[in-house]
């Protein structure tokens, strides 16, 4: 009987350790995804700002063909765009390498609701 109880206690302890380890791994994966998404959003936002402010240099309001100067500016923009995306994607990939050096645990959201005694 005591052996069965000891075995149950050991299994419970093992289960808790496995669950905690899975939680840490899931927490790190969650943080990695969030950081990657923020890097991507920053890259896309920067490109959008460039297009919004400088797009007139390589586009026409009508559908006429681009001038030689506009075509050159469009090529330069495409090169800059490619470099921004490449550098941002490299940094997004580096997130996992950096996070591997840390123990991460998501603290979740918590709320304490006060309970007041009822007056009768």
MDAnalysis code that builds the backbone (N, CA, C; Angstrom):
import MDAnalysis as mda
import numpy as np

u = mda.Universe.empty(360, n_residues=120, atom_resindex=np.repeat(np.arange(120), 3), trajectory=True)
u.add_TopologyAttr("name", ["N", "CA", "C"] * 120)
u.add_TopologyAttr("resid", np.arange(1, 121))
u.add_TopologyAttr("resname", ["UNK", "UNK", "UNK", "UNK", "UNK", "UNK", "UNK", "UNK", "UNK", "UNK", "UNK", "UNK", "UNK", "UNK", "UNK", "UNK", "UNK", "UNK", "UNK", "UNK", "UNK", "UNK", "UNK", "UNK", "UNK", "UNK", "UNK", "UNK", "UNK", "UNK", "UNK", "UNK", "UNK", "UNK", "UNK", "UNK", "UNK", "UNK", "UNK", "UNK", "UNK", "UNK", "UNK", "UNK", "UNK", "UNK", "UNK", "UNK", "UNK", "UNK", "UNK", "UNK", "UNK", "UNK", "UNK", "UNK", "UNK", "UNK", "UNK", "UNK", "UNK", "UNK", "UNK", "UNK", "UNK", "UNK", "UNK", "UNK", "UNK", "UNK", "UNK", "UNK", "UNK", "UNK", "UNK", "UNK", "UNK", "UNK", "UNK", "UNK", "UNK", "UNK", "UNK", "UNK", "UNK", "UNK", "UNK", "UNK", "UNK", "UNK", "UNK", "UNK", "UNK", "UNK", "UNK", "UNK", "UNK", "UNK", "UNK", "UNK", "UNK", "UNK", "UNK", "UNK", "UNK", "UNK", "UNK", "UNK", "UNK", "UNK", "UNK", "UNK", "UNK", "UNK", "UNK", "UNK", "UNK", "UNK", "UNK", "UNK"])
u.atoms.positions = np.array([
    [0.823, -1.190, 0.000],
    [0.000, 0.000, 0.000],
    [0.871, 1.260, 0.000],
    [1.886, 1.279, 0.854],
    [2.782, 2.439, 0.916],
    [3.536, 2.613, -0.388],
    [3.861, 1.485, -1.065],
    [4.569, 1.567, -2.351],
    [3.692, 2.232, -3.404],
    [2.405, 1.877, -3.424],
    [1.484, 2.476, -4.374],
    [1.352, 3.994, -4.135],
    [1.294, 4.361, -2.867],
    [1.189, 5.785, -2.526],
    [2.459, 6.532, -2.951],
    [3.601, 5.950, -2.679],
    [4.875, 6.568, -3.057],
    [4.970, 6.696, -4.577],
    [4.503, 5.690, -5.288],
    [4.510, 5.721, -6.760],
    [3.592, 6.828, -7.280],
    [2.422, 6.986, -6.671],
    [1.506, 8.060, -7.063],
    [2.131, 9.435, -6.829],
    [2.791, 9.588, -5.712],
    [3.458, 10.862, -5.393],
    [4.553, 11.134, -6.425],
    [5.346, 10.124, -6.768],
    [6.422, 10.276, -7.745],
    [5.853, 10.627, -9.128],
    [4.791, 9.950, -9.531],
    [4.162, 10.237, -10.825],
    [3.614, 11.666, -10.866],
    [3.008, 12.077, -9.766],
    [2.477, 13.434, -9.684],
    [3.605, 14.458, -9.805],
    [4.704, 14.194, -9.131],
    [5.865, 15.081, -9.190],
    [6.443, 15.134, -10.604],
    [6.567, 13.971, -11.236],
    [7.073, 13.910, -12.615],
    [6.153, 14.672, -13.562],
    [4.850, 14.504, -13.379],
    [3.873, 15.184, -14.227],
    [4.003, 16.698, -14.083],
    [4.150, 17.175, -12.847],
    [4.284, 18.612, -12.609],
    [5.553, 19.156, -13.261],
    [6.657, 18.415, -13.176],
    [7.912, 18.859, -13.786],
    [7.780, 18.933, -15.311],
    [7.155, 17.925, -15.890],
    [6.963, 17.929, -17.346],
    [6.057, 19.079, -17.775],
    [5.021, 19.310, -17.015],
    [4.092, 20.391, -17.321],
    [4.779, 21.755, -17.213],
    [5.610, 21.937, -16.193],
    [6.346, 23.198, -16.031],
    [7.344, 23.402, -17.170],
    [8.025, 22.343, -17.575],
    [8.984, 22.446, -18.676],
    [8.259, 22.787, -19.980],
    [7.135, 22.149, -20.221],
    [6.352, 22.460, -21.420],
    [5.877, 23.906, -21.381],
    [5.481, 24.380, -20.219],
    [5.034, 25.764, -20.076],
    [6.167, 26.728, -20.403],
    [7.395, 26.429, -19.942],
    [8.541, 27.292, -20.241],
    [8.827, 27.302, -21.741],
    [8.778, 26.144, -22.373],
    [9.010, 26.068, -23.819],
    [7.926, 26.836, -24.567],
    [6.681, 26.641, -24.181],
    [5.576, 27.355, -24.822],
    [5.692, 28.865, -24.603],
    [6.129, 29.271, -23.416],
    [6.308, 30.691, -23.125],
    [7.373, 31.295, -24.029],
    [8.485, 30.574, -24.209],
    [9.565, 31.063, -25.066],
    [9.098, 31.145, -26.518],
    [8.361, 30.143, -26.977],
    [7.835, 30.159, -28.346],
    [6.870, 31.324, -28.541],
    [6.037, 31.569, -27.552],
    [5.076, 32.672, -27.631],
    [5.809, 34.002, -27.740],
    [6.821, 34.196, -26.885],
    [7.591, 35.438, -26.915],
    [8.322, 35.596, -28.247],
    [8.872, 34.504, -28.764],
    [9.571, 34.541, -30.054],
    [8.623, 35.000, -31.164],
    [7.433, 34.441, -31.206],
    [6.456, 34.820, -32.229],
    [6.056, 36.289, -32.109],
    [5.870, 36.757, -30.876],
    [5.480, 38.148, -30.658],
    [6.600, 39.088, -31.112],
    [7.843, 38.772, -30.756],
    [8.978, 39.625, -31.138],
    [9.144, 39.637, -32.653],
    [9.063, 38.459, -33.270],
    [9.172, 38.382, -34.732],
    [8.101, 39.243, -35.406],
    [6.887, 39.155, -34.911],
    [5.782, 39.925, -35.496],
    [6.037, 41.428, -35.355],
    [6.577, 41.846, -34.225],
    [6.863, 43.267, -34.028],
    [7.973, 43.742, -34.961],
    [8.983, 42.902, -35.200],
    [10.050, 43.253, -36.142],
    [9.463, 43.381, -37.545],
    [8.640, 42.420, -37.941],
    [8.017, 42.463, -39.268],
    [7.126, 43.701, -39.420],
    [6.362, 44.014, -38.385],
    [5.483, 45.179, -38.431],
    [6.306, 46.462, -38.568],
    [7.436, 46.523, -37.887],
    [8.312, 47.688, -37.994],
    [8.854, 47.834, -39.409],
    [9.286, 46.719, -40.008],
    [9.812, 46.764, -41.380],
    [8.738, 47.239, -42.358],
    [7.575, 46.635, -42.292],
    [6.499, 46.967, -43.221],
    [6.041, 48.415, -43.011],
    [5.982, 48.847, -41.757],
    [5.602, 50.221, -41.467],
    [6.611, 51.214, -42.025],
    [7.905, 50.886, -41.905],
    [8.945, 51.770, -42.449],
    [8.825, 51.859, -43.968],
    [8.625, 50.729, -44.618],
    [8.471, 50.729, -46.082],
    [7.227, 51.509, -46.501],
    [6.174, 51.360, -45.745],
    [4.943, 52.083, -46.052],
    [5.153, 53.593, -45.951],
    [5.888, 54.015, -44.919],
    [6.170, 55.447, -44.761],
    [7.013, 55.974, -45.913],
    [7.991, 55.198, -46.339],
    [8.826, 55.615, -47.471],
    [7.965, 55.749, -48.725],
    [7.130, 54.750, -48.991],
    [6.271, 54.789, -50.180],
    [5.308, 55.972, -50.131],
    [4.762, 56.220, -48.935],
    [3.790, 57.303, -48.788],
    [4.424, 58.673, -49.034],
    [5.627, 58.881, -48.503],
    [6.275, 60.197, -48.596],
    [7.070, 60.405, -49.891],
    [7.632, 59.317, -50.433],
    [8.511, 59.451, -51.592],
    [8.017, 58.729, -52.842],
    [6.860, 58.099, -52.758],
    [6.329, 57.339, -53.892],
    [6.139, 58.165, -55.145],
    [5.932, 59.447, -54.971],
    [5.745, 60.321, -56.141],
    [6.987, 60.336, -57.040],
    [8.135, 59.956, -56.483],
    [9.371, 59.967, -57.272],
    [9.406, 58.857, -58.325],
    [8.664, 57.765, -58.107],
    [8.704, 56.645, -59.049],
    [7.333, 56.195, -59.531],
    [6.314, 57.024, -59.298],
    [4.980, 56.688, -59.809],
    [4.370, 57.904, -60.504],
    [3.376, 57.637, -61.318],
    [2.615, 58.699, -61.982],
    [1.179, 58.631, -61.505],
    [0.537, 59.772, -61.409],
    [-0.871, 59.785, -61.006],
    [-1.755, 59.212, -62.107],
    [-1.324, 59.384, -63.341],
    [-2.064, 58.756, -64.440],
    [-1.331, 57.463, -64.823],
    [-1.770, 56.803, -65.816],
    [-1.158, 55.516, -66.178],
    [-0.111, 55.661, -67.286],
    [0.475, 56.850, -67.405],
    [1.505, 57.049, -68.427],
    [2.783, 56.315, -68.037],
    [3.600, 55.966, -69.022],
    [4.847, 55.252, -68.713],
    [5.780, 56.106, -67.855],
    [6.625, 55.424, -67.070],
    [7.569, 56.131, -66.207],
    [8.652, 56.793, -67.052],
    [9.087, 57.948, -66.587],
    [10.215, 58.602, -67.246],
    [11.483, 57.841, -66.879],
    [12.563, 58.145, -67.549],
    [13.844, 57.474, -67.261],
    [14.254, 57.730, -65.808],
    [14.066, 58.964, -65.367],
    [14.408, 59.325, -63.992],
    [13.529, 58.576, -62.988],
    [12.229, 58.457, -63.265],
    [11.313, 57.724, -62.384],
    [11.678, 56.242, -62.334],
    [12.030, 55.669, -63.475],
    [12.427, 54.257, -63.513],
    [13.682, 54.041, -62.673],
    [14.629, 54.972, -62.746],
    [15.846, 54.881, -61.942],
    [15.502, 54.952, -60.457],
    [14.627, 55.882, -60.074],
    [14.220, 56.016, -58.673],
    [13.485, 54.766, -58.185],
    [12.680, 54.178, -59.069],
    [11.970, 52.948, -58.695],
    [12.963, 51.821, -58.445],
    [13.984, 51.705, -59.269],
    [15.020, 50.684, -59.068],
    [15.755, 50.899, -57.745],
    [16.093, 52.152, -57.456],
    [16.774, 52.458, -56.193],
    [15.874, 52.086, -55.013],
    [14.591, 52.445, -55.102],
    [13.662, 52.099, -54.033],
    [13.571, 50.580, -53.860],
    [13.493, 49.843, -54.945],
    [13.401, 48.385, -54.858],
    [14.638, 47.797, -54.177],
    [15.811, 48.364, -54.449],
    [17.042, 47.896, -53.792],
    [16.995, 48.189, -52.291],
    [16.586, 49.402, -51.945],
    [16.483, 49.780, -50.530],
    [15.450, 48.903, -49.825],
    [14.325, 48.676, -50.463],
    [13.261, 47.827, -49.908],
    [13.790, 46.426, -49.636],
    [14.503, 45.884, -50.595],
    [15.063, 44.542, -50.454],
    [16.060, 44.474, -49.293],
    [16.901, 45.490, -49.175],
    [17.876, 45.521, -48.077],
    [17.187, 45.617, -46.720],
    [16.170, 46.448, -46.622],
    [15.428, 46.587, -45.360],
    [14.800, 45.254, -44.972],
    [14.161, 44.593, -45.924],
    [13.518, 43.303, -45.632],
    [14.553, 42.236, -45.271],
    [15.671, 42.198, -45.982],
    [16.719, 41.216, -45.672],
    [17.273, 41.418, -44.268],
    [17.579, 42.664, -43.928],
    [18.139, 42.958, -42.600],
    [17.123, 42.670, -41.500],
    [15.882, 43.039, -41.717],
    [14.844, 42.770, -40.725],
    [14.601, 41.280, -40.538],
    [14.588, 40.537, -41.642],
    [14.386, 39.084, -41.547],
    [15.556, 38.407, -40.845],
    [16.772, 38.900, -41.069],
    [17.933, 38.347, -40.346],
    [17.779, 38.577, -38.852],
    [17.338, 39.755, -38.464],
    [17.145, 40.037, -37.046],
    [16.017, 39.182, -36.460],
    [14.970, 38.982, -37.218],
    [13.865, 38.136, -36.743],
    [14.357, 36.708, -36.518],
    [15.233, 36.221, -37.405],
    [15.790, 34.875, -37.221],
    [16.719, 34.813, -36.005],
    [17.382, 35.909, -35.703],
    [18.288, 35.942, -34.556],
    [17.556, 35.918, -33.220],
    [16.270, 36.177, -33.227],
    [15.488, 36.186, -31.987],
    [15.597, 34.844, -31.270],
    [15.433, 33.752, -31.989],
    [15.477, 32.429, -31.356],
    [16.854, 32.136, -30.772],
    [17.912, 32.530, -31.482],
    [19.266, 32.311, -30.967],
    [19.468, 33.094, -29.669],
    [18.957, 34.301, -29.632],
    [19.094, 35.117, -28.418],
    [18.261, 34.551, -27.277],
    [17.026, 34.157, -27.577],
    [16.145, 33.632, -26.533],
    [16.629, 32.302, -25.971],
    [17.424, 31.565, -26.735],
    [17.915, 30.271, -26.250],
    [18.822, 30.443, -25.036],
    [19.289, 31.652, -24.795],
    [20.177, 31.916, -23.667],
    [19.415, 32.333, -22.405],
    [18.097, 32.294, -22.466],
    [17.280, 32.760, -21.351],
    [16.240, 31.716, -20.960],
    [15.866, 31.755, -19.689],
    [14.691, 31.034, -19.224],
    [13.541, 32.022, -19.294],
    [12.487, 31.640, -19.969],
    [11.360, 32.552, -20.172],
    [10.116, 31.912, -19.584],
    [9.376, 32.709, -18.851],
    [8.101, 32.227, -18.323],
    [7.083, 33.345, -18.442],
    [6.013, 33.074, -19.160],
    [4.954, 34.051, -19.349],
    [4.176, 34.173, -18.046],
    [4.023, 35.382, -17.570],
    [3.348, 35.612, -16.299],
    [1.836, 35.681, -16.443],
    [1.361, 35.609, -17.659],
    [-0.066, 35.658, -17.963],
    [-0.691, 36.926, -17.417],
    [-1.933, 37.025, -17.628],
    [-2.686, 38.155, -17.111],
    [-3.388, 37.699, -15.843],
    [-3.347, 38.532, -14.851],
    [-4.061, 38.168, -13.633],
    [-4.804, 39.378, -13.102],
    [-5.875, 39.095, -12.431],
    [-6.700, 40.159, -11.876],
    [-7.177, 39.693, -10.508],
    [-7.066, 40.590, -9.555],
    [-7.562, 40.284, -8.226],
    [-8.877, 41.021, -8.039],
    [-9.906, 40.270, -7.780],
    [-11.222, 40.849, -7.584],
    [-11.493, 40.895, -6.071],
    [-11.681, 42.088, -5.552],
    [-11.921, 42.163, -4.102],
    [-13.302, 41.588, -3.748],
    [-13.315, 40.909, -2.667],
    [-14.577, 40.353, -2.163],
    [-14.894, 41.085, -0.866],
    [-16.007, 41.767, -0.863],
    [-16.415, 42.532, 0.301],
    [-17.499, 41.781, 1.058],
    [-17.435, 41.844, 2.361],
    [-18.490, 41.160, 3.124],
    [-19.842, 41.847, 2.888],
    [-20.842, 41.067, 2.887],
    [-22.202, 41.556, 2.633],
    [-22.826, 41.984, 3.963],
    [-23.382, 43.168, 3.946],
    [-24.073, 43.631, 5.138],
    [-25.536, 43.225, 5.057],
    [-26.013, 42.634, 6.118],
    [-27.412, 42.179, 6.113],
    [-28.232, 42.935, 7.100],
])
